[in-house]
Amino acid sequence: MVDLAKIRKKARKKAEPPPAPIQPVPAAEPPPSPQSKLERFLVQAGTRRFEPHLPETKTEEEVELLTFLLGRERYAVDIAPIAQIIASRAPTRVPNAGEGIIGILSLRGSIVTLIDIRSRLHQPSPAPGGDPQVIVIGAEGGLVGFEVDRVLRPAKFARSAIEPQPVATSAEESDLILGVIRGEGSLTIVLDLFKLIG
């Protein structure tokens, strides 16, 4: 009689893989000696351990100017001190006012001293039927305004785009003018705002 249980037991033993040999545990490495640390440092000395930090490329410095028309000329001033632009209206005359002061305007409870820049820039009075505007500046002594024929828009320009004032004779030179910006078929005169209203 064939003992099937014994046959199955022998077949199972043959199919089972032999047990893996036990690997010896490696001995712990001794800590590095000061001499070996020094040798390792000397090998790595002079090599770049980190990527160099590349400096950021600087963009060209820009200035933001407000451009406007006065007579037949296009002008520009620094936009930073400008507080507001309002529609022009008849000012209140001030008795014994200084030269160049047209009068005063009331702006939401604040007094705006209106000055005459047309005569300083040798520009004519506003043409009838126009729509002049007043540029109001936050100055040290309060609000100061001046009338222009039309405000155009604020624009950013590279500082290097401002060229020296072109003059043929010294009589044409003005300390009010910082320089000029040449555009397509136009010339913008950049004014020193605080000298203009001073």
Secondary structure by P-SEA (a helix, b strand, c coil): cccaaaaaaaaaaaaccccccccccccccccccaaaaaaaaaaaccccccccccccccccbbbbbbbbbcccbbbbcccccccccccccbbbbbcccccccccccccccbbbbbbbccccccccccccccbbbbbbbbccccbbbbbcccccbbbbbccccccccccccccccccccccccccccbbbbbcccccccc
